[in-house]
Amino acid sequence: MYGNKPAKSTSILILGLGGVGYYLAKRLVHEGYAITVIEQDAALLRHADGNIDARLIQGNAMSLECWREAGAGNMDYLISVTNNDAVNMMSCLIGDRFGIPRKIARVRFTEFGREDSILNARDLKIDLIIHPEELAAQEIFRLIKLRAGNDIIEVARGQILAMATRIPDESPLAHRKLKDISQAYNEFPFRIVAIARGITTLIPNGEDELLPQDQAFFMADNENLTQLMTLTGVERQKHHRVMIIGGGLVGCRLAELLDKTVKVKLIEKDETVAQELSFALKNTEILHGDGSDSDVLVSAGLLEMDTFITATGENETNIMSCVMAKHLMTSHRNLKHNKQAKCIALVNKEDYVVLAATMGSDLALNKKILAGNKILKFIRRGELLSVAHLHGFDAEMVEIVAAPNSPITRKPLFKLNPYYNGKIMIGSIHRDGIWQVAVGDTHIQGNERAIVVCMSQHLKDVQKLFLA
């Protein structure tokens, strides 16, 4: 056993420390949950022992003795995220026998868990099934369907939107302080709630300056989306062309989602896989070739594309192909549709997400983070109305209700800001039946809803501010 941690009010047993498990354990420990992990790989345990304050048990996820040592009968949640789908599904059946009330399993293949499956979630005793590849494909599909690849997140039942966009060199917003931007563009209320600069995420204040090549998240009412897109130079596109590199589970599923309404080209390096995809995806143009080769990309029609997506299983290929594609597309700006060409990279390492977004990708997605955030949302549902991760940023957007007499209700925001500067920003509040942008003299009352943006590691501070 590695480490020892006293029990707290909510206890969670995690099976597997690879990818999703490590991400979840780190986040949940930081938020104050009592975490116990069973992992067979000694190297993963040694790494976790130096970084996560959790109870770590070395052993097989199928060993009932390990379950007993972990105190499975006293757990509130089971999260089974090993690399073996069969183990994850069987673990939930075992967890049910131990009396664990809520069970979550990562299952790669979507044939399991649906209502029409031979084994549905009820049969498997699973409360939440996570399909990481499906989540990644659906998220990219959502982005393309919404605004041609610009990241737009809906909160407050769609009444408030947060839109991410890169600030070009010629933008009228560049080299200006946020307070000056809000004064100059006051036709409608909006706030810049997060900035990704290099590999750093900023929760800005009025004195911060917006710089060229910053990736900025703007928050505004849904009804003001068109004005916000005009202000930031984002254009709606009626016709959309997409190129996908990699025909694995994510690439294939994404093409399947897109090809009924969008023109899709998919490039696959493996000739056998490419041939199989050509039969499975009737509406997608399948090309056999190396997506990291610039000549292959150009001859395949890269310069005519509106969105370029890398979804291979190799981080370096995905990131560098996006860098190259972005360079090729932006160097042909005389073609009007390339002005808004977007590059989306799928990366498998959490640390690469922000890095990829700064090297050329307009958006970097990590299926493990998507899966982890889905699980976190399920666990937090009693405290937070919603949590959305801001892609390419080390930040979260939270909808939360202020408890009566909580710290947030005791002072107006400008008096609280010095304590949370650079960590937390109150974006909007719901008052008198409408959502309104929060400003310095806003004083949140008990039972009012608010939308908060915070650095990922400060989510627990949001909870203390609104729920304590």
Buried (B, 14 or more C-beta within 10 A) or exposed (E): EBBEBEEEEBBBBBBBBBBBBBBBBBBBBBBEBBBBBBBBEEEBBEEBEEEBBBBBBBBBBBEEEBBEBBBBEBBBBBBBBBEBBEBBBBBBEBBBEBEBEBBBBBBBEBEBBEEEEEEBBEEBBBBBBBBBBBBBBBBBBBBBBBBBBBBBBBBBEEBBBBBBBBBBEEBEBBEBBBEBBBEEBEEBBBBBBBBBBEBEBBBBBBEBBBBEBBBBBBBBBBEBBEBBBEBBBBEEBEEBBBBBBBBBBBBBBBBBBBBEEBBBBBBBBEEEBBEBBBEEBEEBBBBBBBBBBBEBBEEBBBBBBBBBBBBBEBBEBBBBBBBBBBEBBBEEEEEEBBEBBBBBBBBBEBEBBBBBBBBBBBBBBBBBBBBBBBBBBBBBEEBBBBBBBBBBBBBBBBBBBBBEEBBBBEEEBEEBBEEBEBBBBBBBBBBEEEBBBBBEEBBBEEEBBBBBBBBBBBBEBBBBBBBE
